[in-house]
């Protein structure tokens, strides 16, 4: 389920990079914001539609989302760090 929001985030980032590489951070943050908004929408839809598994889904989704986001940010910081 997290594949499509991630695909959306990277699509926004790469479309922005094709246009202007000097605004990489802005496009990256816009992509991550889009991914977060799609995730929140998925949580709301599942919470309203499937009330019996609402708590389990929300907890599992948020844990997966934050773990993936932490590795994503760590990977970006590591690659963008200047080499001395």
VOTORDREN-211816 format. One record per residue: y, z, x of N, C-alpha, C in turn; residue in one letter; chain; residue number from 1. Coordinates in steps of 0.05 Angstrom, whole numbers, m for minus. Layout:
! VOTORDREN-211816
atom n.y: Y&n.z: Z&n.x: X&ca.y: Y&ca.z: Z&ca.x: X&c.y: Y&c.z: Z&c.x: X&residuo: a&cadena: A&num: NUM
...
***
This chain:
! VOTORDREN-211816
atom n.y: m24&n.z: 0&n.x: 17&ca.y: 0&ca.z: 0&ca.x: 0&c.y: 25&c.z: 0&c.x: 17&residuo: x&cadena: A&num: 1
atom n.y: 23&n.z: 12&n.x: 41&ca.y: 47&ca.z: 13&ca.x: 58&c.y: 51&c.z: m13&c.x: 74&residuo: x&cadena: A&num: 2
atom n.y: 32&n.z: m32&n.x: 71&ca.y: 34&ca.z: m57&ca.x: 85&c.y: 58&c.z: m74&c.x: 75&residuo: x&cadena: A&num: 3
atom n.y: 62&n.z: m75&n.x: 50&ca.y: 83&ca.z: m92&ca.x: 39&c.y: 112&c.z: m82&c.x: 45&residuo: x&cadena: A&num: 4
atom n.y: 117&n.z: m56&n.x: 43&ca.y: 143&ca.z: m46&ca.x: 51&c.y: 149&c.z: m50&c.x: 81&residuo: x&cadena: A&num: 5
atom n.y: 128&n.z: m47&n.x: 97&ca.y: 131&ca.z: m52&ca.x: 126&c.y: 136&c.z: m81&c.x: 131&residuo: x&cadena: A&num: 6
atom n.y: 123&n.z: m99&n.x: 117&ca.y: 128&ca.z: m127&ca.x: 120&c.y: 156&c.z: m134&c.x: 112&residuo: x&cadena: A&num: 7
atom n.y: 166&n.z: m121&n.x: 91&ca.y: 194&ca.z: m125&ca.x: 82&c.y: 214&c.z: m115&c.x: 104&residuo: x&cadena: A&num: 8
atom n.y: 208&n.z: m92&n.x: 116&ca.y: 226&ca.z: m82&ca.x: 137&c.y: 227&c.z: m100&c.x: 161&residuo: x&cadena: A&num: 9
atom n.y: 204&n.z: m109&n.x: 170&ca.y: 204&ca.z: m127&ca.x: 193&c.y: 216&c.z: m154&c.x: 187&residuo: x&cadena: A&num: 10
atom n.y: 212&n.z: m164&n.x: 162&ca.y: 225&ca.z: m189&ca.x: 155&c.y: 255&c.z: m187&c.x: 156&residuo: x&cadena: A&num: 11
atom n.y: 266&n.z: m165&n.x: 145&ca.y: 295&ca.z: m162&ca.x: 146&c.y: 305&c.z: m160&c.x: 175&residuo: x&cadena: A&num: 12
atom n.y: 290&n.z: m145&n.x: 192&ca.y: 298&ca.z: m142&ca.x: 220&c.y: 297&c.z: m169&c.x: 234&residuo: x&cadena: A&num: 13
atom n.y: 276&n.z: m184&n.x: 231&ca.y: 274&ca.z: m210&ca.x: 245&c.y: 293&c.z: m231&c.x: 235&residuo: x&cadena: A&num: 14
atom n.y: 299&n.z: m231&n.x: 209&ca.y: 319&ca.z: m249&ca.x: 198&c.y: 346&c.z: m242&c.x: 210&residuo: x&cadena: A&num: 15
atom n.y: 352&n.z: m216&n.x: 213&ca.y: 377&ca.z: m208&ca.x: 225&c.y: 378&c.z: m215&c.x: 255&residuo: x&cadena: A&num: 16
atom n.y: 356&n.z: m213&n.x: 269&ca.y: 356&ca.z: m219&ca.x: 297&c.y: 360&c.z: m249&c.x: 302&residuo: x&cadena: A&num: 17
atom n.y: 350&n.z: m265&n.x: 284&ca.y: 354&ca.z: m294&ca.x: 287&c.y: 384&c.z: m301&c.x: 284&residuo: x&cadena: A&num: 18
atom n.y: 398&n.z: m286&n.x: 268&ca.y: 426&ca.z: m292&ca.x: 264&c.y: 444&c.z: m280&c.x: 285&residuo: x&cadena: A&num: 19
atom n.y: 439&n.z: m255&n.x: 292&ca.y: 457&ca.z: m242&ca.x: 312&c.y: 442&c.z: m219&c.x: 325&residuo: x&cadena: A&num: 20
atom n.y: 437&n.z: m222&n.x: 351&ca.y: 422&ca.z: m202&ca.x: 365&c.y: 438&c.z: m177&c.x: 372&residuo: x&cadena: A&num: 21
atom n.y: 465&n.z: m179&n.x: 371&ca.y: 481&ca.z: m156&ca.x: 378&c.y: 481&c.z: m135&c.x: 356&residuo: x&cadena: A&num: 22
atom n.y: 471&n.z: m141&n.x: 332&ca.y: 470&ca.z: m122&ca.x: 311&c.y: 441&c.z: m113&c.x: 305&residuo: x&cadena: A&num: 23
atom n.y: 425&n.z: m111&n.x: 326&ca.y: 396&ca.z: m104&ca.x: 322&c.y: 393&c.z: m78&c.x: 308&residuo: x&cadena: A&num: 24
atom n.y: 407&n.z: m57&n.x: 316&ca.y: 404&ca.z: m31&ca.x: 305&c.y: 411&c.z: m30&c.x: 275&residuo: x&cadena: A&num: 25
atom n.y: 431&n.z: m44&n.x: 268&ca.y: 439&ca.z: m46&ca.x: 239&c.y: 417&c.z: m59&c.x: 222&residuo: x&cadena: A&num: 26
atom n.y: 406&n.z: m81&n.x: 232&ca.y: 385&ca.z: m94&ca.x: 217&c.y: 359&c.z: m77&c.x: 217&residuo: x&cadena: A&num: 27
atom n.y: 354&n.z: m63&n.x: 239&ca.y: 330&ca.z: m46&ca.x: 240&c.y: 333&c.z: m23&c.x: 220&residuo: x&cadena: A&num: 28
atom n.y: 356&n.z: m11&n.x: 219&ca.y: 360&ca.z: 11&ca.x: 200&c.y: 360&c.z: 1&c.x: 171&residuo: x&cadena: A&num: 29
atom n.y: 370&n.z: m23&n.x: 166&ca.y: 369&ca.z: m35&ca.x: 139&c.y: 340&c.z: m40&c.x: 131&residuo: x&cadena: A&num: 30
atom n.y: 324&n.z: m49&n.x: 150&ca.y: 296&ca.z: m54&ca.x: 144&c.y: 281&c.z: m28&c.x: 138&residuo: x&cadena: A&num: 31
atom n.y: 287&n.z: m7&n.x: 154&ca.y: 274&ca.z: 19&ca.x: 149&c.y: 283&c.z: 31&c.x: 122&residuo: x&cadena: A&num: 32
atom n.y: 309&n.z: 27&n.x: 115&ca.y: 319&ca.z: 36&ca.x: 89&c.y: 305&c.z: 21&c.x: 67&residuo: x&cadena: A&num: 33
atom n.y: 301&n.z: m5&n.x: 70&ca.y: 287&ca.z: m20&ca.x: 50&c.y: 258&c.z: m11&c.x: 46&residuo: x&cadena: A&num: 34
atom n.y: 245&n.z: m5&n.x: 69&ca.y: 218&ca.z: 5&ca.x: 68&c.y: 217&c.z: 32&c.x: 54&residuo: x&cadena: A&num: 35
atom n.y: 236&n.z: 49&n.x: 59&ca.y: 237&ca.z: 75&ca.x: 46&c.y: 241&c.z: 73&c.x: 16&residuo: x&cadena: A&num: 36
atom n.y: 259&n.z: 55&n.x: 8&ca.y: 265&ca.z: 51&ca.x: m21&c.y: 241&c.z: 40&c.x: m36&residuo: x&cadena: A&num: 37
atom n.y: 227&n.z: 21&n.x: m23&ca.y: 202&ca.z: 11&ca.x: m36&c.y: 182&c.z: 33&c.x: m38&residuo: x&cadena: A&num: 38
atom n.y: 179&n.z: 50&n.x: m18&ca.y: 161&ca.z: 73&ca.x: m19&c.y: 168&c.z: 93&c.x: m40&residuo: x&cadena: A&num: 39
atom n.y: 193&n.z: 99&n.x: m43&ca.y: 202&ca.z: 117&ca.x: m64&c.y: 196&c.z: 105&c.x: m92&residuo: x&cadena: A&num: 40
atom n.y: 201&n.z: 79&n.x: m95&ca.y: 195&ca.z: 66&ca.x: m120&c.y: 165&c.z: 67&c.x: m126&residuo: x&cadena: A&num: 41
atom n.y: 148&n.z: 63&n.x: m106&ca.y: 119&ca.z: 65&ca.x: m110&c.y: 111&c.z: 94&c.x: m118&residuo: x&cadena: A&num: 42
atom n.y: 123&n.z: 114&n.x: m106&ca.y: 117&ca.z: 141&ca.x: m113&c.y: 125&c.z: 147&c.x: m141&residuo: x&cadena: A&num: 43
atom n.y: 148&n.z: 138&n.x: m149&ca.y: 158&ca.z: 143&ca.x: m177&c.y: 140&c.z: 129&c.x: m197&residuo: x&cadena: A&num: 44
atom n.y: 132&n.z: 104&n.x: m191&ca.y: 115&ca.z: 89&ca.x: m210&c.y: 88&c.z: 102&c.x: m213&residuo: x&cadena: A&num: 45
atom n.y: 76&n.z: 110&n.x: m191&ca.y: 50&ca.z: 123&ca.x: m192&c.y: 52&c.z: 151&c.x: m206&residuo: x&cadena: A&num: 46
atom n.y: 73&n.z: 165&n.x: m200&ca.y: 77&ca.z: 192&ca.x: m212&c.y: 80&c.z: 190&c.x: m242&residuo: x&cadena: A&num: 47
atom n.y: 93&n.z: 169&n.x: m252&ca.y: 97&ca.z: 166&ca.x: m280&c.y: 73&c.z: 154&c.x: m294&residuo: x&cadena: A&num: 48
atom n.y: 58&n.z: 137&n.x: m281&ca.y: 36&ca.z: 123&ca.x: m293&c.y: 10&c.z: 139&c.x: m292&residuo: x&cadena: A&num: 49
atom n.y: 4&n.z: 151&n.x: m269&ca.y: m22&ca.z: 165&ca.x: m265&c.y: m16&c.z: 195&c.x: m260&residuo: x&cadena: A&num: 50
atom n.y: m12&n.z: 209&n.x: m281&ca.y: m4&ca.z: 238&ca.x: m279&c.y: m26&c.z: 255&c.x: m267&residuo: x&cadena: A&num: 51
atom n.y: m52&n.z: 248&n.x: m271&ca.y: m73&ca.z: 265&ca.x: m261&c.y: m77&c.z: 265&c.x: m231&residuo: x&cadena: A&num: 52
atom n.y: m68&n.z: 244&n.x: m218&ca.y: m70&ca.z: 243&ca.x: m188&c.y: m43&c.z: 242&c.x: m175&residuo: x&cadena: A&num: 53
atom n.y: m23&n.z: 250&n.x: m189&ca.y: 5&ca.z: 249&ca.x: m180&c.y: 9&c.z: 265&c.x: m154&residuo: x&cadena: A&num: 54
atom n.y: 1&n.z: 290&n.x: m154&ca.y: 6&ca.z: 307&ca.x: m131&c.y: m8&c.z: 298&c.x: m106&residuo: x&cadena: A&num: 55
atom n.y: m34&n.z: 290&n.x: m109&ca.y: m50&ca.z: 281&ca.x: m86&c.y: m38&c.z: 256&c.x: m74&residuo: x&cadena: A&num: 56
atom n.y: m30&n.z: 237&n.x: m92&ca.y: m19&ca.z: 212&ca.x: m82&c.y: 8&c.z: 216&c.x: m67&residuo: x&cadena: A&num: 57
atom n.y: 25&n.z: 232&n.x: m79&ca.y: 51&ca.z: 237&ca.x: m67&c.y: 48&c.z: 250&c.x: m39&residuo: x&cadena: A&num: 58
atom n.y: 31&n.z: 270&n.x: m37&ca.y: 27&ca.z: 283&ca.x: m11&c.y: 15&c.z: 264&c.x: 9&residuo: x&cadena: A&num: 59
atom n.y: m6&n.z: 250&n.x: 1&ca.y: m19&ca.z: 231&ca.x: 20&c.y: 0&c.z: 209&c.x: 28&residuo: x&cadena: A&num: 60
atom n.y: 15&n.z: 198&n.x: 10&ca.y: 34&ca.z: 177&ca.x: 17&c.y: 56&c.z: 187&c.x: 36&residuo: x&cadena: A&num: 61
atom n.y: 67&n.z: 209&n.x: 30&ca.y: 88&ca.z: 219&ca.x: 47&c.y: 79&c.z: 227&c.x: 75&residuo: x&cadena: A&num: 62
atom n.y: 55&n.z: 238&n.x: 77&ca.y: 44&ca.z: 244&ca.x: 103&c.y: 40&c.z: 219&c.x: 119&residuo: x&cadena: A&num: 63
atom n.y: 28&n.z: 199&n.x: 107&ca.y: 24&ca.z: 173&ca.x: 120&c.y: 50&c.z: 160&c.x: 127&residuo: x&cadena: A&num: 64
atom n.y: 70&n.z: 161&n.x: 109&ca.y: 96&ca.z: 148&ca.x: 114&c.y: 110&c.z: 161&c.x: 138&residuo: x&cadena: A&num: 65
atom n.y: 110&n.z: 188&n.x: 138&ca.y: 125&ca.z: 202&ca.x: 160&c.y: 110&c.z: 199&c.x: 187&residuo: x&cadena: A&num: 66
atom n.y: 84&n.z: 199&n.x: 187&ca.y: 69&ca.z: 195&ca.x: 212&c.y: 74&c.z: 167&c.x: 222&residuo: x&cadena: A&num: 67
atom n.y: 73&n.z: 146&n.x: 205&ca.y: 78&ca.z: 119&ca.x: 214&c.y: 106&c.z: 116&c.x: 223&residuo: x&cadena: A&num: 68
atom n.y: 125&n.z: 127&n.x: 209&ca.y: 154&ca.z: 125&ca.x: 216&c.y: 159&c.z: 138&c.x: 243&residuo: x&cadena: A&num: 69
atom n.y: 146&n.z: 161&n.x: 248&ca.y: 149&ca.z: 175&ca.x: 274&c.y: 139&c.z: 157&c.x: 297&residuo: x&cadena: A&num: 70
atom n.y: 116&n.z: 145&n.x: 294&ca.y: 106&ca.z: 127&ca.x: 314&c.y: 123&c.z: 102&c.x: 317&residuo: x&cadena: A&num: 71
atom n.y: 134&n.z: 92&n.x: 295&ca.y: 151&ca.z: 69&ca.x: 296&c.y: 176&c.z: 75&c.x: 312&residuo: x&cadena: A&num: 72
atom n.y: 189&n.z: 97&n.x: 306&ca.y: 213&ca.z: 105&ca.x: 320&c.y: 207&c.z: 111&c.x: 350&residuo: x&cadena: A&num: 73
atom n.y: 186&n.z: 125&n.x: 355&ca.y: 178&ca.z: 131&ca.x: 383&c.y: 174&c.z: 105&c.x: 399&residuo: x&cadena: A&num: 74
atom n.y: 160&n.z: 86&n.x: 386&ca.y: 155&ca.z: 61&ca.x: 400&c.y: 180&c.z: 46&c.x: 405&residuo: x&cadena: A&num: 75
atom n.y: 199&n.z: 46&n.x: 386&ca.y: 224&ca.z: 32&ca.x: 390&c.y: 241&c.z: 45&c.x: 412&residuo: x&cadena: A&num: 76
atom n.y: 242&n.z: 71&n.x: 411&ca.y: 258&ca.z: 86&ca.x: 431&c.y: 246&c.z: 81&c.x: 459&residuo: x&cadena: A&num: 77
atom n.y: 220&n.z: 81&n.x: 461&ca.y: 207&ca.z: 77&ca.x: 487&c.y: 213&c.z: 49&c.x: 498&residuo: x&cadena: A&num: 78
atom n.y: 213&n.z: 29&n.x: 480&ca.y: 217&ca.z: 2&ca.x: 490&c.y: 247&c.z: m4&c.x: 495&residuo: x&cadena: A&num: 79
atom n.y: 265&n.z: 10&n.x: 481&ca.y: 293&ca.z: 5&ca.x: 484&c.y: 306&c.z: 22&c.x: 506&residuo: x&cadena: A&num: 80
atom n.y: 291&n.z: 41&n.x: 517&ca.y: 302&ca.z: 58&ca.x: 538&c.y: 307&c.z: 42&c.x: 564&residuo: x&cadena: A&num: 81
atom n.y: 330&n.z: 45&n.x: 576&ca.y: 336&ca.z: 30&ca.x: 600&c.y: 318&c.z: 40&c.x: 623&residuo: x&cadena: A&num: 82
atom n.y: 310&n.z: 21&n.x: 640&ca.y: 294&ca.z: 28&ca.x: 664&c.y: 312&c.z: 33&c.x: 687&residuo: x&cadena: A&num: 83
atom n.y: 308&n.z: 55&n.x: 700&ca.y: 325&ca.z: 62&ca.x: 723&c.y: 309&c.z: 58&c.x: 749&residuo: x&cadena: A&num: 84
***
